[in-house]
Each structure stands twice: as structure tokens, then as C-alpha cells.
Amino acid sequence: KTVAYKNSNGKRTDVLTEIDARKVGVSVVRAYHYPPSNPYTEAEAKVILESKLGDLPLSRANADPVDVWSRSILHVIAYDAQYADMVQTAWSKLDAALKADAILFLTVTDGQDGHIYP
């Protein structure tokens, strides 16, 4: 479901879904750089995670009251297993308060993600 927002220029979440009748906001980010054959670093993963996790409460606060969710999922689409490993390593080292209301969902595409980003 598309989320209704109070401020169309404010922070946004990609989609609103329900799990066990609870609203959950889902934000998506891609763990990728060019050229993809170069190793993805923990520092790169930390930057995207901190940025997206920092936006989650702002997005929830911007949601129309009818669409406010109680938990967030951060869905990271990783180019390959090495990228995913760096995401998991960075996640494990993040401040607990930053990721307190978020669930990490990690997908590895093995580079087969061209159809996701036309």
C-alpha cells in the first residue's frame, strides 16, 4: 500500500504492509557500487544503513495518522554475498537505539537485479 503523508516533501517510506494485522513500513535500499566487482566495504554499508535507519522515524512521523506503523523493515538488496556480509557486519556494530524499531531484511541478487532497476 502506498503511504499517505502529511508533508509530501518530507521523509517517506517505500511501502506499507501488514504482518499479523500490524502495520509495518518497508524502506528499501540497494547495497551496490560501481564497478560491482570491487569489494564493498563495511564503511559503505554503514553509511547506507545509518542514513536509512535515521530516516525511518522521520518518515513514520510524517505519515498520515491513518497509516502510521509500529515497526519498520529495512530491506537491503545486496549485489552479492560479499556485499551482504558487509551489510551484516555493519548492522551488528550499529548503535542499538538506531536500529531498535527496525528489522533488517537482506536479499542477495548475485547481480541478477537489472529488472528491479530499469
N, C-alpha and C positions, 0 to 999 in steps of 0.2 A: 504494500500500500504506500502511496505517496503521502508524505507528511505535510500537514498544514502548518504554516509558520506565522508567527506574529509579525516578524520583520523579514521580508523577502531578501534583504541584503545581509541578514545575519548568518551565523553558522548554521549549517544544515547537515542532516544525516541522510544517507542514501535511500534507505527503505525502512518501513515499519512492518514488523511481522508479529505473530503471536506464538508463544510457546506455553502450553498448559494454561491457556486463557489469559496470559500476562503479556502485555505489550513489551516488545523488545525492539530497540533501534539498532539498525545494522549500518555500519560505516565500512567502506571498502577502500583499501589502499594497495598499490602494487609495489612489491619489492623487486626493483629492476633498475639497471643502469646500462649504459652503452659504452663500450661493447659488452654484451652479456657474458662473453667468455672470460672477462676479467673478474677476479674474485670479488664478491660482495662483502663489504666489511661490517663488523659489528657497529661501528660508528654510524654508517649509513642507515642501518636498521634502527638504531637508537633514535636518530633524527626523525624518521617517519613515524615511529611508534609514539614518541613524545608529542609530536605535532598532532597526530590524530587523537590520541588519548586526551590531550589538552582541549581539543575541540568538542569532545563528547558532552561534557556538562554544559557548555555554551549552547550547543545545538538543542539539548533537552530543554534548557531554559527558554529557548526561542520557540519551541513547539507550541502550537495552539493547545490549550488545556485538554481538549478532547483527544489529542494524540500523544500526550506525554507518556513516556515509557519509564519502566522501573529499572531495567538493565540494558546494557549495550553489548553488542557483539562487534569486535573489530575483526573484520575479515581481511586477512593479508593474503594476496595472491603472489606467491613466490615463483620466480623463474625456474629454479631447480632446487635440488636438495641442499646444495651448499648455501644458497640464499636463505632457505628455510632454517637451516642450522643457525645462521647469524641472527635471524629474527628471534628464534627461541632463546639464544644466548642473551641477546639484548633485553628481551622480555623478562628473563629471570633476574636481571640486575636492576630493573626499574624500581623506583620507589613504590612501595605497596599502596600508598594513598593514591597515586596517579592511576593505577590500574584496578582499584578496589571495586568499581562497579562495572568492569568490563570483562568480557570473555574473549579470549583470543581464539580465532578460528583460522587455521592456516591451510592453504591449498597450494600444492606444488603442481605446476603445469608442465614441467620438463620442456619449456619453450614452446609448447603447443597452445599458445594463448592468443594467436593472431585474430581469431574470431571474436574474442572478448573485447578487443580494442581495434575496431575497424578504422 
